[in-house]
Amino acid sequence: MGIIWSLIVGAIIGLIAGAITGKGNSMGWIANIVAGLVGSALGQTLLGSWGPSLAGMALVPSIIGAVILVLIVSFFLGRSK
């Protein structure tokens, strides 16, 4: 159940990051989950684990990390087209 809960929270973090950046419509569920999980790891590495937590992820640093990740990935994917 822990893995499923982490995937759900990762998807929500990815959705929030997509909504903040305006890139959410072009991302699918898998991309949202990946952005949320990888963004969470990035944000907590850069900013630490502070604020409210769900499924072992500090929400504020996770969302900030996911926003950074979505912006970086969309920048590089946008340049290649």
Secondary structure, DSSP 4 states (H G I P E B T S, - for coil): -HHHHHHHHHHHHHHHHHHHHT-GGG--HHHHHHHHHHHHHHHHHHH-S-S-EETTEEHHHHHHHHHHHHHHHHHHHHHH-
